[in-house]
Amino acid sequence: PILTIVLPAILLLSLLSILYGVKLFQDMVYRNKAKSERVILKNQVKNMQEHMEEMERIYSEIRGMKHDMKNTLAVALQLSKEKEFFLEEKGELQEYLADLNRAFDRLDMRFRTGNTVADTLLNMKYHEAMRLVPDLEMDTDRLVFPQDLKIHSYDIGIILGNAVDNAVRACQKLKEKEREAEVFIRFVTLQKGNLLVLKVENSFDGKLVRRPREEFPVTDKPDKENHGMGLVNIKNTVEKYHGTMDYMVKGRVFILSMMMKNEKCEKGMED
């Protein structure tokens, strides 16, 4: 009689201890995964910051060189038109100088949003995207940042950079399946009081995969450990400004929405 009571109790305790051990193991794996993701994100953010600083410096130098060279070319072009200046080779010289002038015109920014980092980043991303999706339409007509923008330009760069990367990848994937599909990325900003709303819309194949305990759709990139962090990066950055990030799907359009307070962030960039 004692065994009939003790044995089931022992078995029950053993089962409970096993279940508890499994739960502890799962929690440990989840914590290690979260810690690993934080380390990866921190490295990504650091690399992105260095890249954007260097990128802005280079574009600033190019703009300065372009301004100086255009003035020099204007003088040279005017001199070449003088009757007594290179009479025999005047036409060839004028054509050469005009070609140089047009080449410098092509250095102009394609996108102007009111934010230097955003302009530089979007222009760079656009040229990268054209190599992957030549007929991609990138519409920034409604992407205008306020003059009194207090959100750090670096954080704007993180948000836009990750959003564009994800959108380009989605458009590329759609074109691989349907060559005739229309592919686009559209940006919109709205300001309501001290709130800044940023929306990024892009075409995609209409298929999203979600997994239990996963906040965001599953990435289809081969290196998921390093490349599935775009939305996480955006969310972390938006939350620094007491904001929220959300996404929705309308047919075959993916809509990413972010709302942030237009105020200085108290947290450091490395947080």
Helices and strands as residue ranges (DSSP letters): H 2-81, H 90-105, H 116-132, E 137-142, H 153-177, E 184-192, E 195-203, H 224-227, H 230-239, E 244-250, E 253-261
